[in-house]
Amino acid sequence: MSSILEALLDENILLDVRNLSKHFPVYGGVIRKVVAKVRAVDDVTFGVRKGETLAVVGESGSGKTTLAKTIIRVYEPTSGSIFFDVPLDIRRRLAEAGGREISEMYDLARFKGRRLKPIRRRMQMVYQDPTSSLNPRMLVKDIIAEPLKIHGLKVDLETHVSNLLSKVGMSDEHMYRYPHELSGGQRQRVAIARALSTNPDFVVLDEPTSAVDVSVRVQILNLLKNLQVQMGLTYLFITHDLNVVDYISDRVMVMYLGRIVELGERSDIFRRPAHPYTEALLSAIPVADPFTARKRIILKGEVPSPTNPPPGCPFSTRCPYARERCFRESPMLEEVRKKQYTACFYHLS
């Protein structure tokens, strides 16, 4: 068993993702025949602990949002398994060769129709742009109450909505407004309140601060941290901003071309990255001190097409340390330091 799979056999793991892939077909010709496939997420394995914030970073097109949408079953997985809040003894049986017969009972990747409904109540998502994710024809109170109605939760809707608005720093007067009557920060707070309306355990935050003013970002981040403590939430936080990652995350997962290239504790990743791609990303973080210079690592070339990824390591075409083996073999995600995993044959020492 690989070290990354061994790490999943932890009683604190809430979300256990194994060998997950999501490929999109590319059609061509008069009869619309499948001529290629986009490997948006390719053989990804990781876990998220209860109560933590796992930040997912990488360039645009690296598969971050597709991974999140596949986990919460917006997209149908191509292959792999998703286990959510499965007892440790069951996950141990699933890790063994003889445990496959019970995977049908617990693997979200195999769930269909009604079996997904109770899971959706416990797994919610806050989208990047609240302007497009909120119905412009609905009042705020109806937007937040809609998930409660869908899941048939018997609560006093007006009281529940009022309490949620209070938690996200808004007042009752906002209940009877439409999204276009709110500021960007207020719309994002409404989106957060809607996601929390069913009292979920796991929340995906897809760049929740990118569509708001810089002055509002810290307020949103502090709000999310406070809500996490109050409600015992677990976050999967997708972002491009590494300063935000440093502020809010417990662990960091770096993706490139649909694969995980590095995974570890935030402090370890920022202090001592092991993968060349992570090193390049961290070198781009602005330094507040104008008298402090940081050596910027400029990667040459373009990100390869996910429809035709290079053989071997996906980063080999841009890696300054690539050797012959990198162009032939694909590295596995292995533990190179304590709780720090890297997919690189010649990782940084």
MOZI-V601301 format. One record per residue. PHI is phi in whole degrees, 0 to 359 (* if undefined). OMEGA is omega in degrees with one decimal (none if undefined). Layout:
phi=(PHI:PHI)
omega=(OMEGA:OMEGA)
//
This chain:
phi=(*:290:296:290:289:298:294:286:274:234:295:272:287:266:244:238:251:229:51:281:225:223:245:253:288:248:260:207:84:294:269:51:276:290:253:194:217:270:274:293:228:228:59:258:228:193:224:238:280:298:81:260:245:259:272:247:234:152:294:301:91:279:103:296:291:298:301:297:292:287:297:271:67:290:255:279:296:283:199:102:228:228:246:238:53:265:305:300:296:290:294:294:294:292:284:270:298:272:269:290:292:260:295:300:281:236:278:297:296:256:287:227:50:296:294:278:301:295:288:298:296:267:234:236:219:253:276:296:248:294:299:269:268:256:291:292:263:249:289:304:297:284:298:288:279:304:299:296:291:298:269:66:281:270:222:286:302:294:294:295:296:299:294:294:298:296:296:265:83:236:249:297:294:281:298:254:247:266:307:289:270:250:283:300:295:293:298:292:294:296:298:294:299:298:295:271:297:266:56:285:260:231:232:269:246:267:47:290:251:285:261:242:298:302:295:266:301:296:298:294:296:296:299:297:294:294:296:299:289:295:251:64:274:244:246:249:252:263:199:261:274:288:293:295:302:297:278:249:269:262:228:231:238:258:245:213:54:83:236:275:252:203:210:180:297:305:298:290:296:287:278:213:296:256:260:302:291:298:301:293:297:293:291:271:291:296:259:292:278:292:263:254:262:236:289:272:261:263:281:273:80:249:295:300:288:292:279:216:294:291:292:79:290:296:266:300:287:238:284:288:251:297:236:304:298:296:274:249:243:261:288:269:282:231:284:256:222:301:62:237:245:219:258:203:291:237:297:291:276)
omega=(-179.4:-178.1:-179.6:176.6:176.5:179.9:179.5:179.2:-178.2:-176.7:-179.1:-179.2:176.4:-179.3:-176.4:-177.9:-176.0:174.2:-176.2:177.7:172.6:179.6:178.1:179.9:174.6:-176.0:178.1:178.6:-177.4:-177.1:178.3:177.2:177.4:-176.7:178.9:175.5:178.1:179.7:-175.6:174.4:-169.8:172.4:-176.2:178.3:177.2:177.3:176.1:-178.8:177.1:175.0:-178.8:171.8:175.9:179.1:177.1:-176.0:-179.5:179.5:174.1:-178.6:-179.0:175.8:-175.5:-177.5:177.5:177.0:-178.6:-179.0:177.0:179.8:-178.2:172.5:163.9:174.4:174.9:179.3:174.5:176.9:179.2:-175.9:176.9:178.6:-176.2:177.4:178.0:-179.9:-175.2:-178.0:177.1:-179.8:175.8:177.4:178.5:179.7:179.8:-178.7:-177.2:-176.3:-173.7:-176.1:180.0:-178.3:178.7:-176.9:-171.1:-174.7:-179.2:179.8:-178.5:-178.8:177.8:169.7:-172.9:-179.5:-178.8:-171.9:179.1:177.7:179.6:177.3:-176.3:-180.0:-176.3:-177.1:172.1:-174.0:-173.8:-174.5:-178.9:179.3:-178.4:-177.2:177.6:-179.6:-176.6:-177.7:-178.6:173.6:-179.3:-178.0:179.4:177.5:-177.6:-177.3:-175.0:178.4:179.0:179.2:-179.0:-177.3:175.2:179.9:-176.2:177.7:173.3:-171.3:-176.1:178.1:-178.8:178.5:178.4:178.9:179.2:177.9:177.5:-179.8:-178.2:174.0:177.5:-176.4:-178.9:-178.4:179.1:-177.1:-173.6:176.1:174.5:-177.8:-177.1:178.4:-178.2:174.2:179.8:179.1:178.2:177.4:179.1:176.4:176.9:178.4:177.7:178.8:178.4:-179.9:-177.5:-173.2:-179.2:-179.3:-176.1:174.6:-172.5:-178.5:172.7:178.4:-175.9:-178.5:-173.7:-178.7:-174.5:-176.5:-179.6:179.1:179.7:-178.4:-177.5:-174.1:-178.7:178.0:179.7:-179.6:177.6:176.8:-179.5:178.7:179.2:179.1:179.3:179.5:-176.8:-172.2:179.1:-174.6:172.4:-174.8:161.9:-168.9:-179.3:-179.2:171.1:-171.8:-177.5:173.4:175.5:178.1:-179.0:-176.0:-167.9:-168.9:170.8:176.1:-176.9:174.6:-177.3:-179.3:176.2:177.2:175.5:-178.7:173.8:177.3:176.6:-179.0:179.8:176.5:-176.9:-177.0:180.0:-179.2:-177.3:-178.1:-173.1:178.5:-178.6:-178.1:179.9:179.6:176.5:178.3:-179.9:178.3:-178.0:-179.9:-178.2:180.0:179.0:177.7:-176.4:-178.2:-178.0:-178.8:178.6:-179.9:175.8:-179.9:-179.1:178.1:-179.8:178.4:179.6:176.5:-178.4:174.8:179.8:179.1:177.3:175.2:-179.9:-178.2:-179.1:175.5:-179.6:-179.4:-178.4:-178.3:-172.3:-176.3:-178.8:-174.2:179.0:-178.1:-174.1:176.0:-173.6:-178.2:-176.7:-178.4:-177.5:-173.6:178.8:-177.8:176.6:176.9:-176.5:179.8:-179.4:171.1:-177.1:178.7:176.1:-173.7:-176.8:175.8:-178.1:177.7:-175.2:-175.5:-178.6:-177.8:none)
//
